[in-house]
Amino acid sequence: MPPPSTPYDVTRQGLAELLAGEPAYRARQVWDALHLRVQRPEEMTELPEALRAALAAALPPALSEVSRQAADEGQTTKWLWSLHDGARVETVLMHYPDRVTVCVSTQAGCAMACQFCATGQAGFQRQLSCGEIVEQVAEAIRAARPRRVSNIVFMGMGEPLANYDRVWAAVTRLHDDMGLSARHLTLSTVGIVPGIRRLAAESLPVNLAVSLHAANDAKRNVLVPINLRYPLAMLAGACAEYVAASGRRLSIERAMIHEVNDQHSDATELAQFARPLGAHVNLIPLNPTPGYGVQGSSPAQVRRFRDQLESLGVNATIRMTRGAEIDAACGQLAATAGTR
């Protein structure tokens, strides 16, 4: 089934064609209302009522809310959306004292098959369009008011660099038309080397976070199967290209798994990978998923691991878990209509 036109998939040219017969300024007026004021067509009160109705009919939302759950005393919200073909994705909005962050999905499902990730366990359905990605941000912006969304992380369902063209179109739309700083846009990858190299050549210096999880090829082959195609030496080379080209500090994400990747030797291997890249390491206690029975590392072990990394000259922090009670934490997004 072909996707319908949606508010954030329509181009400027497409909008002008849709508004043929209207004064020329109408296209710019509607474009700015969508992107700067983040209004739905029916909310654009500067337009005649009949035109609002026509636009709403011609540009239906890409996302239909299935459920909305709150956690962390209301500071975290997770949406489950249904798309035009019945595919489902999730989006997470997180309020912090100094920022408001939205975590967006880029694919329905994921083909990377990381064994500890609920999305990877579910398999791949399809790529999301630029508009389906951008509309997740628009919905979160509306929900966050009066606070302003400041940070976007492409860390939800899917592998962003496996949907590169649509994801980069969304990045450009968020930066150029919605006014979000490139320094506050972060793309996550499990290590798609061609995508990292493409990212290094782009003009916008967005942030890159690599979900490494192990700095030993044999171990990473099991945890992150894409490592069989793009092993660590190749990944390190691509990351070095990105750092040199962008001037941005690389982030390395590591889910901490009890007696799998949290030992002294694991920290030593990680330091050897991270230090030449000047990378910052985020340690994430493994969040439980039904398809992976191994436990996360204990808080004490995560602290010991961080301290060892720092003793080896690597800057490391422990990421605060958000939304675990509603399956909104790292690795838990599975696009299921939970009842909690």
N, C-alpha and C positions, 0 to 999 in steps of 0.2 A: 504494500500500500504506500503510495508516495506521500511524503509529509505535506501538510497544508502550509500555506504561508503563515508565518507567525510574527509577532512584533519585532523580535530580535534576529530573525533570519532574513527579513526583508532588507534589501540594500537601499542606499540613497536613491539610486536610479529606479529601483522597483517601487519605492514609495512615491517618487515623482510621477511614475506611470499610473499608479493607483489613484493619484490625486489629479489626474488629467482633467482639465476643465475648471479646476479651482485656481485661485490666484497663486502666482509662482511662490510666494512666501510661505504658503501652507506646508509644503514639504519640509522646509527647514523648521517651521514651527512644531510640526508633529515629531520630527526627528529629535529636536531638543527636549520636547516633553517626555519622550520615551527614555532618553539617555541621561539628561541632566536632572530633570525633576522626577524621573522614574514613575511616570503616570501610565495607567492603563488608558486605552482610547476613550472609554466612557467617562474618565475623570478629567479630560482635557476641556475644561469649561470655557476656554477662549474660542473653541470651535462651535459652529452651529450644531444644534442638537441632532439634526438629521445626518450631518457629517460624522459626528461621534458614533452614532448608531451604525452607519455604513462601515466605518473603520473597524469597529468592534466585530462586526460580522466578517469582514475581509481578513482580519488579523487576529484569529482566536489565540488564546494562550497556548503555549507549547506544553505547559505543565498543568496537570490536574491533581490537586491535593487529595491524597488517600488518607494520610494520617499526619498528625503533628504531635510530637512528644517533647516534654520539658524535663530537664534534670538540673542538678547543681543549683537548687533554689531559684530556678528560672533563668540562670545565666547561660544555659545551653539548650538549644532547640534543634530537634532533628525532624526533617520533613521526609516523607515518602511520597514520591510523585509518580503518577502514571502518565505515559507519553501517548502519542496519537495511535500507536500500534499495540498498546498494551504493555510495552516494556516498562520497567520500573527502575527508578534511581533514587538515591538519597542525598540530601544536602544537610550540612550542620552549621549552625550559627553559634558562635561562642563570644560571650562578653567577658572582657578582662578590664581591670581598672584603667589601663593605659591604651587599650585598643579594642576594636571589634573585628573579629575574623570570621570569614565564611569559607568553609571547606566544600568544594564543588566536585561533582562527578563528571567524568569525561567520556565514559563508556557505560553501556548497560551490561553489567558483568565485566569479566576480565579474563584474558587468555594466558596470563602470566603463570598461573597455577602455583603461586607461593603457598606452601602447605599450611601455614598458620593463619592465612587471611581468609575471612568468610567470603569476600567477593571472589577471590581466586578459586575457592572451592565450588562456587556456583557455576563457573564457566562463563563463556563469552556469548552475548546476544548480538549487540551491534554497536557501532560508533554513535556518539551523540553529535548533533549538528552544532554549529557555532551558536545559533539562537537558543538551543536547549541548554547550553552551558551558561550563556549570558543571562538567560531568564532566571536561572537559579540565584544569581547574584542580585538581580532586580527584586526578586521576592524577598530575599534576606534584607536588602536595604529598606524595603517598606516595613518589614517586621521589626527592624532594629530602631526605627525612629522613636524618639528624637536623637538618639545617638547616631553617629556617622560610621558606616562601615569603612575601615581603613585598610584591611589586609585581606587578600584573596589567596587561598592555598589550593592548588589543584592536586588534592590528596584524597579525594573521595573515591568512589567506585571507578575502577578502570586504570589503565596505564596511559597517562597523557601523551607521552611521546610515541605511542603506537597509534595515535589519532592526531598526528602532528598538525596537518593543515587546518583542521577545524579548531583545534585548541589554539593555534597561533592566531587565527582569525578572531577568536574570542578574546585573547590577550590584547590584540590591537584595538578591538572595540572597547574593552574596559579602559584602556589607557587613553586612546585618542578621543573617544566620545563620552565616556562616563567620568573621566578625570582622575582615575586612580594612578598613583605613581608606580612606575616600573619597579622601584625598590620595595614595593609592598605587594608584589605579585610573585608567587613562588610555585614553580613546577616541580613535581616529584616524579622520580623514575626509578625503576628497579635496575636500570642499566642498559637502556636501548642506545647503544653507542652511536649509530647514525643520527639519531635524534639529538643527542648531546652535541654532536659536531654541527648539526644544522643550527642549534640554539646558539652556539658560539659565534656563528656568522651573522646573527640577527642584530638589528640596530638598537633594539630595546634591551637594556641590561637587567633582565629579570633574574630572580634568584633561582638557584637549582639545588634541590635536595635529592640525594641518592640514597635509596633504601638498600643498604649494603647487607646488614644482618650477619655477615661472616666475611672475614678477610683471608680465607683459606679456600682455594678453589674446590677441593673435594667436599668440604662442608657446605659451601655456598651452592654447589651444584644440586644438592638435595633441598636446601631451604628455598632457593631462588633459581628455578630451573633455567631461566634465560641465561644464566652464567655459563651454561654449556655452549651457547653461541657466542657470547661476549665475555670471555674470562677476565679475571681481575686485571691482568697487565694491560689488556686492551681498554678496559673501562678506565683505568688510571690515566692512560694516555689521552682519552677523550676529555676526561675531567680537567686535566692540565690545560688542554686547548681552551676549554670554557673559561677557566680562571684567568688565563692570560688575555683572552679577548674581551671579557666582560668587566674585569676588575672587581668582580663580586666574590665574596667569600663562599666557598662551597660548604654545604651542610651534608653531613652523613647521618642517616637515620638508622637506628639499630634497635630492633625489638629484643629485649633481654629475656632469654629462654633458659629455664633452670637446667643446668648441667649439659646444655647444648652449645651455647655460645657465650657463657659468662665466666669462664675460667681464666686463670692467670695467662696461659698461653694465648687465649683469644684476645686479651687486651694487648699483648705484645704485638700480635699480627695486625690488629686494627691500628695501633700506633704507627707501625711501619708503612701502612697504606695511607693514613691520614696526614702524617707529618709533612711529607714532601709537597702535599697539595695545600698546606696551610688551612686544612678543613676544620670546621667546628663539628663536634659529635653530639648528637642528641640521643640520649639513652631513654628508651621507652619500655617500661615494664610490660611484658606481653599481656595483652588483653584477651580474655578467654573467648574462644569460638567453639561451637559444637563439634566441628570436624577435626579439631586438633587437641588431643587430650593432654599434651605436655603443659606443665605449669610455667608461669612466669617466674623470673628470678625474685628472690625475696628483696625487700627494700634494703636490708643491710648489705646483701651481695651486690646490688646495683650501686650502692654508695662506694663499696670497696673497689668495684670495677672503675667507677669514675675517678676515684683517687689514684688508682694505678695509671690510668690514661694521663692524668695531669702530671704525675711524676715522670712520665715518659715524654712530656713536652707537648701534649695535645689538649686543647681547650675542650672541655666536655661539660654538659649539663644534663640533668635528669628532667625530662618533660613531665609536667603535671598532667595526669590523666583526667580527661573531661568526658562526660556523657556515657561512662561505662554502664550505668544502670539502665540506659535505654538503648544499649548496643550501638552507641554513636562514637565510641572511642576508636583509636587507630586499629585497623584490621578487622573491625566488627561489622562494617556496613554490608548488608546482605539483601536489601530491597525486599524484606518480608513485612507483611502487615501485622506487626506485633500488637499485643493487647495490653502491654504493661503501661 
